[in-house]
Amino acid sequence: MKVGIVVAVVREFEAFLEDSSLKVELIKSNHHDVYKTLINNNEVFVINSGYGEIDASAATQLLISEFDCEMILNYGVVGALKKDLKVKDLFLIDKVVHYDYDVSQIDPVRPHQYNEFKDEFIPTNKELDNKIIKLMPNIKCCICASGDKFIVDKAIKEDLSNQFDASICDMESAAIIRTSYKNRIPCASIKCISDTYDGDGKDYESNVVESSSKAFNLIKNLLQII
């Protein structure tokens, strides 16, 4: 199978690049660096998209269109929206809301809802999710609030948590999951907390590499059974 992995941030990407067990080939494509490796006979194409929904969507589409990827995976770090969540807690995104998106003033949809979905939540692929849960039965499944902001303000964290019952927030998963959905490609997103509810962004810097490695290790285990 051809599998694409989208990683937003260079420091998250290091978990893949520094894995000495993988033989990696660099491919240039449309001004992007795409890294190819083999995991359990799966051809794996990994791209560092950059921050935000636009770049994440473009990178996801490139993997699907240029490299014929049949599955998209995403790993990385996230911020906690709830007080009881800890650094290095691992999550499987069950569904995601793009909280920046709203056309409800002009279309008959709810705020934050894309018209191809029944509500404001973009679903993941349940068959793929179940494989991940089988690998790690104690993994936390959650709602992610996704938008083009790095959130530090506790008032915003509380609002996102209360409004959507979201546990975590990031800047790319809405784009990756929706782009995969529109291409009829299964997608899963595994995230690990780097910055807590009480954090001010500094804990992100301290924890991003180790938290990313924890998420990538689960991706590798998944690719061993696909």
Secondary structure by P-SEA (a helix, b strand, c coil): cbbbbbbcccccccccccccccbbbbbbcccbbbbbbbccccbbbbbbccccaaaaaaaaaaaaacccccbbbbbbbbbbccccccccbbbbbcbbbccccccccccccccccccccccccccccaaaaaaaaaaccccccbbbbbcccccccaaaaaaaaaacccccccccaaaaaaaaaaacbbbbbbbbbccccccccccccccaaaaaaaaaaaaaaaaacc
